[in-house]
Amino acid sequence: MEERLLKLPKEPKESFFLWGPRQAGKSTLLKATYPKAKYLDFLKNEECVKYLERPQQLREELLSLNKKEITNPIIIDEVQKVPAILDEVHWLIENLKVKFALCGSSARKLKKGKANLLGGRAIRYEMYGFSGYELQKDFNLTTMLNKGYLPRHYLSSNIKQLLDSYVKDYLKEEIAEEGLSRNLPAFSSFLYSAALSDTEIVNFSNIARDCGVSSPTVKEHFQILVDTLIAKFLQAYIRRPKRRVIQAPKFYFFDVGIVNYLTKRNNIEPKSELFGKAFENWIFHELNVYNSYCEKYYDFSYWRLTSGIEVDFIINDMQYAIEAKASEKITDNHLKGLRELVKDHKNIKKRIVISLEKEKRLTSDKIYIYPYQKFISELWRGDLLD
């Protein structure tokens, strides 16, 4: 198994939450990092039911142990399935100084049920699917843009069945748990429309009309995707506008393989429009993985004029501007957005195009053209966003 870039502390000084979509590799990482830890898996029905009925059993079990037996963190997987367990976790942190690794795919259920989120007593990590940098020599861009980022999917030769199972058994299961199962056919239609909106500005009214539901319902569906870490919104950059700019957010699924399945795409090939959209999704994914794992705390946004001229990613209040262009030859036409941007925001530190070109180069007006391989290596070395 490829070594993951997210490094959990071998001897954590604080309890922590580890969030991430299912099959991102959270459980595998926890077991590898803490092989001797007590492990509670709430995906096992009998274990989940036991602690649902008597959450205090966790406290009783740990009170029976001596200090040497609980030097490793206590791992609780899919913690959101037993919200009441967090009151016991809180007590054990405060009174026994136990460290916990609390793993899950969504904090939404905990928040909605007003569960105890430990009031700052646990730090937060988030895990994503594969970064291209994790795969090193085994990384293939076309494979990733077709299969997606989830480890099991990327490494599988049976991707269609895995994607089918993931969507039907996981995405719809999440929605059923949110109490929306009465309208699952409409939600299936919504998922298709949401996937078509990947990398685009979302028109809630149009999607509501296509799905036969209200705009508030569509907005709630989108929020469920965000809360369950299935998607993110990218806000528009609207500070100090000199010309009229778009203010609506753009939408990105967490995994381009899921997008491909939902939209019934066949193999995506370079030079196609769909390859370009998938490439943009992947660049957003890579930036988020780096930002999270390296604890950079960058702010991401995009910039777009009402004329349609756009820059895909703005980082930290116009410190960096990045365009994703899945082209083997970057021309002046590809650089329009970055050149218009600097007319309104002159203090940009670095303008970058990530492409399929073979060599890194710098234009006469100081726009960097990066091959995607060079983008990955310099990003993770800390040289790209220096």
C-alpha positions as CSV (number, residue, x, y, z in Angstrom):
1,M,0.0,0.0,0.0
2,E,1.3,3.5,-0.9
3,E,2.5,5.6,2.1
4,R,0.0,8.3,2.8
5,L,1.0,11.9,3.1
6,L,-1.2,12.6,6.1
7,K,1.0,12.0,9.2
8,L,-0.7,11.5,12.5
9,P,1.3,11.9,15.7
10,K,2.8,8.7,16.9
11,E,2.3,9.8,20.5
12,P,-0.5,12.3,20.3
13,K,-0.6,15.0,23.0
14,E,-4.2,15.8,22.3
15,S,-7.3,13.7,21.3
16,F,-8.3,14.3,17.7
17,F,-11.1,13.9,15.1
18,L,-10.1,12.4,11.8
19,W,-12.8,13.2,9.2
20,G,-13.0,12.1,5.6
21,P,-15.3,10.4,3.1
22,R,-15.7,6.7,3.2
23,Q,-12.8,4.7,1.7
24,A,-10.4,7.6,1.8
25,G,-8.1,5.3,3.9
26,K,-8.8,6.7,7.4
27,S,-9.2,3.3,9.2
28,T,-6.1,1.9,7.4
29,L,-4.0,4.9,8.5
30,L,-5.2,4.7,12.1
31,K,-4.5,0.9,12.3
32,A,-1.0,1.4,10.8
33,T,-0.1,4.3,13.0
34,Y,-1.5,2.8,16.3
35,P,-1.3,-1.0,15.8
36,K,-1.7,-1.7,19.6
37,A,-4.6,0.7,20.2
38,K,-8.0,-0.4,21.5
39,Y,-10.2,-0.2,18.4
40,L,-14.0,0.3,18.4
41,D,-15.6,0.0,14.9
42,F,-19.2,1.3,14.8
43,L,-19.6,0.0,11.3
44,K,-20.0,-3.4,13.0
45,N,-23.7,-3.6,13.9
46,E,-23.3,-5.5,17.1
47,E,-20.7,-3.0,18.4
48,C,-22.7,0.0,17.4
49,V,-25.8,-1.4,19.1
50,K,-23.9,-2.2,22.3
51,Y,-22.7,1.4,22.8
52,L,-26.0,2.9,21.6
53,E,-27.8,1.1,24.3
54,R,-25.1,1.7,27.0
55,P,-22.6,4.4,26.1
56,Q,-21.3,4.4,29.7
57,Q,-19.9,0.9,28.9
58,L,-16.9,2.6,27.3
59,R,-16.1,4.4,30.6
60,E,-16.5,1.2,32.6
61,E,-14.2,-0.7,30.3
62,L,-11.5,1.9,30.5
63,L,-11.8,2.3,34.2
64,S,-11.0,-1.4,34.5
65,L,-7.6,-1.0,32.8
66,N,-4.4,0.2,34.3
67,K,-2.6,3.2,32.9
68,K,-0.1,1.1,30.9
69,E,-2.9,-0.5,28.9
70,I,-4.2,2.9,27.6
71,T,-1.0,4.6,26.6
72,N,-2.1,4.4,23.0
73,P,-5.1,6.5,21.8
74,I,-8.5,4.8,21.9
75,I,-9.7,4.6,18.3
76,I,-13.5,5.0,17.7
77,D,-14.3,4.5,14.0
78,E,-17.5,6.0,12.5
79,V,-18.1,7.9,15.8
80,Q,-21.1,9.8,14.4
81,K,-23.2,6.6,14.6
82,V,-23.2,6.8,18.4
83,P,-23.4,10.5,19.3
84,A,-23.9,9.9,23.0
85,I,-20.5,8.2,23.2
86,L,-18.9,11.7,23.0
87,D,-20.2,12.6,26.5
88,E,-18.2,9.6,27.8
89,V,-15.2,10.5,25.7
90,H,-15.4,14.0,27.3
91,W,-15.4,12.6,30.8
92,L,-12.5,10.2,30.1
93,I,-10.4,13.0,28.6
94,E,-11.0,15.2,31.6
95,N,-10.7,12.7,34.4
96,L,-8.4,9.9,33.1
97,K,-6.4,12.0,30.6
98,V,-7.2,9.3,27.9
99,K,-6.3,10.3,24.3
100,F,-8.9,9.4,21.6
101,A,-8.7,9.1,17.8
102,L,-12.3,9.8,16.7
103,C,-12.9,8.8,13.1
104,G,-15.9,9.5,10.9
105,S,-17.3,10.5,7.5
106,S,-19.5,13.3,8.7
107,A,-20.0,15.5,11.7
108,R,-23.4,16.5,10.4
109,K,-25.3,14.0,12.4
110,L,-23.4,15.0,15.6
111,K,-24.1,18.7,15.0
112,K,-27.8,18.2,14.2
113,G,-28.2,16.1,17.3
114,K,-26.4,18.7,19.4
115,A,-23.8,16.0,20.4
116,N,-20.8,16.9,22.5
117,L,-18.0,18.0,20.1
118,L,-15.6,18.2,23.0
119,G,-15.4,22.0,23.1
120,G,-11.9,22.4,21.6
121,R,-10.5,19.4,23.5
122,A,-9.8,17.5,20.3
123,I,-8.0,18.8,17.2
124,R,-9.1,18.1,13.7
125,Y,-7.5,16.2,10.8
126,E,-9.1,15.6,7.4
127,M,-8.2,12.8,5.0
128,Y,-8.7,12.8,1.3
129,G,-8.2,10.3,-1.5
130,F,-4.9,9.8,-3.2
131,S,-2.7,12.8,-4.1
132,G,-0.7,12.3,-7.3
133,Y,2.4,12.9,-5.2
134,E,1.6,9.9,-3.0
135,L,1.6,7.6,-6.0
136,Q,5.0,8.8,-7.3
137,K,6.1,6.7,-10.3
138,D,2.7,4.8,-10.3
139,F,0.8,8.1,-10.9
140,N,-1.0,8.2,-14.2
141,L,-3.1,11.3,-14.8
142,T,-5.5,9.8,-17.3
143,T,-6.2,6.9,-14.9
144,M,-6.8,9.3,-12.0
145,L,-9.2,11.5,-14.0
146,N,-11.2,8.4,-15.0
147,K,-11.1,6.3,-11.8
148,G,-10.9,9.1,-9.2
149,Y,-8.9,9.5,-6.1
150,L,-10.2,6.9,-3.6
151,P,-7.4,4.4,-3.1
152,R,-9.5,1.3,-3.6
153,H,-10.9,2.7,-6.8
154,Y,-7.6,4.0,-8.3
155,L,-5.9,0.6,-7.7
156,S,-8.8,-1.5,-8.9
157,S,-9.3,-3.1,-12.3
158,N,-13.0,-3.4,-11.6
159,I,-13.8,0.3,-11.3
160,K,-17.4,0.3,-12.7
161,Q,-18.7,-2.1,-10.1
162,L,-16.9,-0.3,-7.3
163,L,-18.3,3.1,-8.3
164,D,-21.8,1.7,-8.7
165,S,-21.6,0.2,-5.2
166,Y,-20.2,3.4,-3.7
167,V,-23.0,5.6,-5.1
168,K,-25.8,3.2,-4.4
169,D,-24.7,1.9,-1.0
170,Y,-22.9,4.9,0.5
171,L,-24.2,8.2,-1.0
172,K,-27.9,7.1,-0.8
173,E,-27.3,5.5,2.6
174,E,-26.0,8.9,3.9
175,I,-29.1,10.6,2.6
176,A,-31.4,7.9,4.2
177,E,-29.7,8.6,7.5
178,E,-30.4,12.3,7.1
179,G,-34.2,11.6,7.0
180,L,-34.7,12.2,3.3
181,S,-35.2,8.6,2.2
182,R,-38.9,9.3,1.4
183,N,-37.8,11.2,-1.6
184,L,-34.8,9.2,-2.8
185,P,-35.9,9.2,-6.5
186,A,-35.8,13.0,-6.5
187,F,-32.4,12.8,-4.8
188,S,-31.1,10.5,-7.4
189,S,-32.0,13.0,-10.0
190,F,-30.4,15.7,-7.9
191,L,-27.1,13.8,-7.7
192,Y,-27.0,13.7,-11.5
193,S,-27.6,17.4,-11.8
194,A,-25.1,18.1,-9.1
195,A,-22.5,16.0,-10.9
196,L,-23.1,18.0,-14.1
197,S,-22.5,21.2,-12.0
198,D,-19.0,20.0,-11.0
199,T,-16.4,22.9,-11.5
200,E,-19.4,25.2,-12.4
201,I,-21.4,27.9,-10.7
202,V,-24.6,26.2,-9.4
203,N,-28.0,27.4,-10.6
204,F,-30.3,26.2,-7.7
205,S,-33.5,27.2,-9.5
206,N,-32.7,25.3,-12.7
207,I,-31.7,22.2,-10.7
208,A,-34.9,22.4,-8.6
209,R,-37.0,22.6,-11.7
210,D,-35.2,19.7,-13.3
211,C,-35.6,17.6,-10.2
212,G,-39.2,18.6,-9.4
213,V,-38.4,19.9,-5.9
214,S,-38.1,23.4,-4.4
215,S,-35.0,25.6,-4.4
216,P,-34.7,25.3,-0.6
217,T,-34.7,21.5,-0.9
218,V,-32.0,21.6,-3.5
219,K,-29.9,23.9,-1.3
220,E,-30.3,21.5,1.6
221,H,-29.3,18.6,-0.6
222,F,-26.1,20.5,-1.6
223,Q,-25.4,21.3,2.1
224,I,-25.7,17.6,2.9
225,L,-23.0,16.9,0.3
226,V,-20.8,19.5,1.8
227,D,-21.4,18.4,5.4
228,T,-20.7,14.7,4.6
229,L,-17.4,15.8,2.8
230,I,-18.7,14.7,-0.6
231,A,-18.3,18.2,-2.0
232,K,-17.0,21.7,-1.5
233,F,-18.1,25.1,-2.6
234,L,-15.5,27.5,-3.8
235,Q,-16.4,31.1,-3.0
236,A,-16.0,34.0,-5.5
237,Y,-13.3,36.6,-4.8
238,I,-15.2,39.9,-4.4
239,R,-12.8,42.1,-2.5
240,R,-11.9,45.5,-4.0
241,P,-13.7,44.9,-7.3
242,K,-12.8,47.5,-10.1
243,R,-15.2,45.8,-12.5
244,R,-18.4,43.8,-12.0
245,V,-17.5,40.3,-10.8
246,I,-19.6,37.2,-10.3
247,Q,-20.4,36.5,-6.7
248,A,-22.0,33.1,-6.7
249,P,-19.8,30.1,-5.6
250,K,-18.6,27.2,-7.7
251,F,-19.1,23.6,-6.8
252,Y,-16.7,20.7,-6.7
253,F,-17.2,17.0,-6.0
254,F,-14.6,15.4,-3.7
255,D,-13.9,12.7,-6.3
256,V,-13.9,12.9,-10.1
257,G,-14.6,9.2,-10.5
258,I,-17.9,9.7,-8.7
259,V,-18.7,12.5,-11.1
260,N,-17.9,10.3,-14.1
261,Y,-20.2,7.6,-12.8
262,L,-23.1,9.9,-12.0
263,T,-22.9,11.6,-15.4
264,K,-22.5,8.3,-17.2
265,R,-19.3,9.3,-18.9
266,N,-17.2,6.7,-20.6
267,N,-13.4,6.9,-20.8
268,I,-12.2,10.5,-20.7
269,E,-9.4,11.2,-23.1
270,P,-6.9,14.1,-23.2
271,K,-7.9,17.0,-25.5
272,S,-11.6,16.6,-24.7
273,E,-13.7,19.1,-22.9
274,L,-14.5,16.6,-20.2
275,F,-10.8,15.9,-19.6
276,G,-10.4,19.7,-19.0
277,K,-13.2,19.7,-16.4
278,A,-11.8,16.6,-14.7
279,F,-8.3,18.2,-14.7
280,E,-9.7,21.3,-13.0
281,N,-11.3,19.1,-10.3
282,W,-8.1,17.3,-9.8
283,I,-6.1,20.5,-9.3
284,F,-8.6,21.7,-6.7
285,H,-8.3,18.3,-5.0
286,E,-4.4,18.5,-4.9
287,L,-4.5,22.1,-3.5
288,N,-6.9,21.0,-0.8
289,V,-4.9,17.9,0.1
290,Y,-1.7,20.0,0.4
291,N,-3.4,22.8,2.3
292,S,-4.9,20.3,4.9
293,Y,-2.0,17.9,5.3
294,C,0.6,20.6,5.6
295,E,-1.6,22.8,7.8
296,K,-1.1,25.9,5.6
297,Y,-4.6,27.4,6.3
298,Y,-4.8,29.0,2.8
299,D,-8.0,30.6,1.8
300,F,-9.2,29.5,-1.7
301,S,-11.5,31.4,-4.0
302,Y,-12.0,32.0,-7.7
303,W,-12.3,35.3,-9.7
304,R,-14.7,35.9,-12.6
305,L,-15.9,38.9,-14.5
306,T,-19.4,39.2,-15.7
307,S,-18.0,38.9,-19.2
308,G,-17.0,35.3,-18.4
309,I,-13.2,35.9,-18.1
310,E,-12.1,33.8,-15.2
311,V,-9.2,32.6,-13.0
312,D,-9.8,29.2,-11.5
313,F,-8.1,29.6,-8.1
314,I,-7.1,32.6,-6.0
315,I,-5.1,31.9,-2.9
316,N,-4.8,34.1,0.2
317,D,-6.3,37.5,-0.9
318,M,-4.6,37.6,-4.4
319,Q,-1.3,36.3,-3.2
320,Y,-1.3,33.5,-5.8
321,A,-3.5,33.0,-8.9
322,I,-3.7,29.5,-10.6
323,E,-5.3,28.4,-13.9
324,A,-5.9,24.7,-14.7
325,K,-5.5,24.2,-18.5
326,A,-5.4,20.6,-19.8
327,S,-3.6,21.6,-23.0
328,E,-0.3,20.5,-24.4
329,K,0.4,24.0,-25.7
330,I,-0.5,27.1,-23.7
331,T,-1.3,30.0,-25.9
332,D,-2.2,33.7,-25.3
333,N,-5.9,32.6,-25.3
334,H,-5.3,30.5,-22.2
335,L,-3.7,33.4,-20.4
336,K,-6.5,35.9,-20.8
337,G,-7.8,35.5,-17.3
338,L,-4.5,35.9,-15.6
339,R,-3.7,39.0,-17.7
340,E,-7.1,40.6,-17.0
341,L,-6.7,39.8,-13.3
342,V,-3.5,41.8,-12.9
343,K,-5.2,44.9,-14.3
344,D,-7.4,45.0,-11.2
345,H,-5.0,43.4,-8.7
346,K,-1.4,44.4,-9.3
347,N,0.2,43.0,-6.2
348,I,-0.2,39.3,-7.1
349,K,3.0,37.4,-6.0
350,K,2.8,34.7,-8.6
351,R,0.6,33.7,-11.5
352,I,0.6,30.1,-12.6
353,V,-0.9,27.9,-15.3
354,I,-0.9,24.2,-14.7
355,S,-0.9,22.3,-18.0
356,L,0.1,19.2,-20.0
357,E,3.2,21.0,-21.5
358,K,6.4,19.1,-21.1
359,E,8.7,21.8,-19.7
360,K,8.3,24.6,-17.1
361,R,8.6,28.1,-18.6
362,L,8.1,31.8,-17.8
363,T,6.3,34.2,-20.1
364,S,7.6,37.7,-20.8
365,D,4.9,39.1,-18.4
366,K,6.0,36.7,-15.7
367,I,3.3,34.0,-15.9
368,Y,4.7,30.5,-15.0
369,I,3.6,27.6,-17.2
370,Y,3.9,24.4,-15.2
371,P,3.7,20.8,-16.4
372,Y,1.4,19.0,-14.0
373,Q,4.1,16.7,-12.9
374,K,6.3,19.7,-11.9
375,F,3.3,21.3,-10.2
376,I,2.9,18.3,-7.9
377,S,6.6,18.0,-7.0
378,E,7.1,21.7,-6.4
379,L,3.8,22.0,-4.4
380,W,4.8,19.3,-2.0
381,R,8.4,20.5,-1.7
382,G,7.0,23.9,-0.7
383,D,8.5,25.7,-3.7
384,L,5.3,26.4,-5.7
385,L,3.5,28.6,-3.1
386,D,6.7,29.9,-1.5
